[in-house]
Amino acid sequence: MRRLIVVASVFLLALPAAPLPRKGGETIEVMLVEVPVVVVDRDGNPVRDLTQASFEVYDDGQKQQIAYFDALDLTKSAGETAGINSPVQVARSFMLLFDATHSTPASLMRAREAATYFVEKQLQPHDRASVGVMSLQSGFSLLTGFTTDRELVRRAIATLGAPSQFQVRDPLLLAAQDYDTRADEILSGASGATNADLARQAAVDQFREMARDQRRNSREQQKHEIMRQFDDLSALARVLDRVHGRKQVILLSEGFDARAIQGRELLGTKEARDERVAVEQGASWTVDTENRYGSVEANNGLKHMIDQLRRSDVVMHAIDIKGLRSDVDPSTGYDPSSTESLSLVTRDTGGTVFKHSNDLASGFQRMLRQQEVTYVLSFQRPSKEPGRYHDLKVKVAGLPAGSRVSYRLGYYEDAAATSEIDRTLSAGEILMNSIPVDDVKVRAFAAAYPRRGNAAQAPVVLEVDGKSLIAGTIDRDVPTEFYIYAFDEKELIRDFAFQKVSFDLSKLRAKLEAKGVKFYTTLLLPPGDFNLRVLVRTAGGRSGFTTARVHVPTETEPMAAPLMLDESPGWVMVKAQERPSRPRYPYVAGDSMFVPAAHAVLANGSPYTVAVMTYNVLPDNVQVAASLERAGGAAQDLPLAYLGRTAPDADGGVRMLYELRPPRVDSGEYQIVMNVRASAAAPVRTVSLPVEVH
């Protein structure tokens, strides 16, 4: 539990904890609510060295006991971080939001360059970035989820989502695998300068047309476009409540005509003087009150958007991508757009407008400076009503004069996802943060085997408990999604697999209730150590998450890897769709294909077949020993009988087969511990294979 809290202190805001008993045998769910707080002085520098005693937190007006406290300082290593729970890593979430409606193509290109530099040079390795675009035609578009995959984010920025250039196969928008290679021309010009220019122009042309449409619109139309953007941002804020922790949305825009909200800025114009005369002469009905005083409707839309942003712990920053400006644009004459509009949408969220500079990268750097220190206050409270909103208030004592305190205004109790973007971000959060969910019971087995001249093949097998998969289902079909992502030691996604399957209960209910689903696929991975994160999700919102570790050998690395053959019938077998880059399926013994067991079931006292996959070794030199172990019990040696081996495959791999006969033992969960040597001189490799004895 302490380990769970350590991870939660970085990422989570309303994490379900263990149920608490109540009188009469009932239980109540308890949430761990976490409130990130940023404190800066009058110059925007972070205030350091505050302690738990400096803070008070109130939930719906009731003072809460701070159960956990962390001071996360990004300028220090994890071991130097203050607080009782120093995290191993500190992750922040940034969304780069390009405003294609109120920005010229030239400014968008400058913003694109600065955003690319921000992602490649200024973010820390564990920071997560997302990219979105707001446009006149399509409103808000989410191009990537919050991911550490810099390649995906880089390509989204380079293309600004142009359909002909940016095509993502990953449904969760987390990984950059299997892209249309034409997008590379934008980034490197590898196909020649002409092709690179043409590809870049494709991303620019659509926004130039948007800018022309916006200039042609009347003031009333422009007001409605601004209100539509407020609605889009309000909806985005509500969805971002799914993303745990504080979210920094960086709006890259030239700003809109602020008169639609606050009325005329220039009171000394002839139009303003004529209106004043009309009012004095009793002809006030001729005065356009919205033009003079601003739109009540637009102001209400702005207030609602700000409220939604603050409730979801979203800080909206803005960078004026026009740079140095005046009230007159040489190409268009008087320019009604101003940085005042950017201040209107940011200042009440705790954000900052960075303006009056042609060095857009400096704005990103100043924004990051404000986020160097975050204080995380955590408290526990019962979870009673999914979707209910709670007001939060934080008080901080002993601050220097002029300091500003920024924190979320409240939080929502967890509720079911209601939109496709909501579902996408919710699933991405589970995978990126390894959030435990177990409505659906799932187990995973993974291994990796070298291939000559290519990345290693890493077959993955999932076993999904059928009863938990279909529990509560009244429909005929059960649409199910399988997600598998391979994270390296730097938290980068190196490959992934996705499959959507619908199970017809009129045909498969009996098999699913008796056993379940076995899903298998193959990833391609470079040498190294990987954490596979697996999510199985049904259309009804029920999910299961698990992980598996896998070591990927080099092309010449000697290896002997044991696995359990699955000898139990009754599974609903699902093989992932083949992709052109995928290698052949590695689990073949002679002319027969087999699927390993992620969690083998042994009949008490009956024999069972084990395979040892060998590469870059002489099979005759391989040494194998096995024992049966149970938590708290003594290990029992298992006799092994050699059954034979296959001929070497195209990569030199040989499959060796053994039969083991466990002694009669009590039913329950065990581990078969395999000790394998590739040769007498090689080190022992120990592998534990989970089994259930009946």
Buried (B, 14 or more C-beta within 10 A) or exposed (E): EEEBBBBBBBBBBBBBBEEEEEEEEEEEBBBBBBBBBBBBBEEEEBBBEBEBEBBBBEBEEEEBEBEBBBBBBBEBEEEEBBBEBBBEEBBBBBBBBBBBBBBBBBBBBBBBBBBBBBBEEBBEEBBBBBBBBBBBEEBBBBBBBBBBBBBBBBBBBBBBBBEEBBBBEBBBBBBBBBBBEBBBBBBEBEBEEEBBEBBBEBBBEBBBEBBEBBEEEEEEEBBBBBBBBBBBBBBBBBBBBBBBBBBBBBBBBBBBBBBBBBBBBEEEEEEBEEBEEBBEEEEEEEBEEBBBBBBEBBBEBBEBBBBBBBBBBBBBBBBBBBBEBEEEBEEEEEBBBBBBBBBBBBBBBBBBBBBEBEEBBEBBBBBBEBBBBBBBBBBBBEBEEEEEEBEBBBEBEEBEEEBBBBBBBBBBBBBEBEEEBBBBBBBBBBBBBBBEBEBBBBBBBBBBBBBEEEBBBBBBBBBBBBEBBBBEBEEEEBEBBBBBBBBBEEBBBBBBBBBEBEBEBEEBBEBBBEBBBBBBBBBBBEBBEBBBBBBBBBBBEBBBBBBBEBBBBEBEBBBBBBBBBBBEEEBBEBBBEEEEEBBEBBBBBEEEEBBBBBBBBBEEEEEBBBBBBBBBBEBEBBEBBBBBBBEEEEEBEBEBEEEEBBEEBEBBBBBBBBEBEBEEBEEEEBBBBBBBBBBEEBEEBEBEBBBEBE
